[in-house]
Amino acid sequence: MHWRAILVESARIDGKPRQRHIAYLAGFTESATKVPAQQRFVWERIEKQLKRLGKRIPAKDREAITAALIEILGKPPTKAQRAKLDRQHRLTKDQR
């Protein structure tokens, strides 16, 4: 299964509900949600996109977006987890 995280804004135009595309945050597979290195990559992309949007997305909405993504993707890695993944990546790279 492939997931896409897309932000849209709902509005009524001429009395009809419409959705306006705001941003594509990331795409990821269900299997990626189970691999810490891939989770990290997806979260980094999401964080980069949210940062790019700046104040256009209020803090309250940003929290709701993050909470919804955590349900599917799992929590973003901590600094310690990121450092561990970096060390593992360097070791793997050195063994090649």
N, C-alpha and C positions, 0 to 999 in steps of 0.2 A: 504494500500500500504506500502511496506517495501523498504527502501532506504539503500544502502550500499555505503560508501565512501571509495573508493579504489584508491590508487595512482599507476599509471603505467607510464613507460617510453617508449616512442616510438623510434624505431631504425630500420634501414634497415639491414637485414642479408641476404647475397647472393642476394641482389637486391630486396628482398621482405620485405614489412613492417611487423614489429613484435612489440608486446608489452611485456615488462618485468615487472612483479609484483614488486613493491617497498614496499608498506605497506597497510595493512587494517587499516583504521582509526576508523571507527565505523559503526554500523548498527542501524537503528532507524525506527520506524513506522511513518506514516503521522500523526497519532493522537498524538504522542509524541511531534511533533512540536508545539502543541497547549497548552502543559502543562509545565509551567515554571520549575518545579522541574526536569522533564524529559529532557527538553532542557539543563538545567545545567549539568546533568549527561552526556549527549552526548557530549557537548562542552568540558567537563573535559577530557573525553576519547580522543577526537580529539587533544586537546592541549598536552596531555601526549604523544600521538603517534608522533606528530610533534616534540616535544622536544626530544624524543628518537632518531629521525632521525638526529638531530643536524644540522650541516652545509651541510649535504648531499642534503638538499632542500634549494636553495638560497632564500634570503628574498623576491625577486620579485615573485618567484613562490609560496612562502608561502602566500603572499598577494592575489594572484590569486586564490589559493585553498580556502582561508578563504572567499573571496568574493563569490565564487561559492556556498559554503556551506551556507552562510548567506541567499542567495536567496531561499534556500529550508528550512533551519532550523530556520532562524531568527537570529538576532544578539546575540553574546555571552552575558550572563548576566554581569552586572557591579558589582563592589565590593559591592555596596549598595544593589543591588538585591540579590546577593549571601548571604549577611548577613541577609536579610529579610527571605530568604528561610531557612536559618539555624535556625533562631528564630522560624519560623512556624514548622519546623521539631521537634525541641526540645519540643514545646508546645504539639504537637500531640503525641509525644512519652511519655511525662509526663502524659497525660490523659488516657493512656492505663492501 
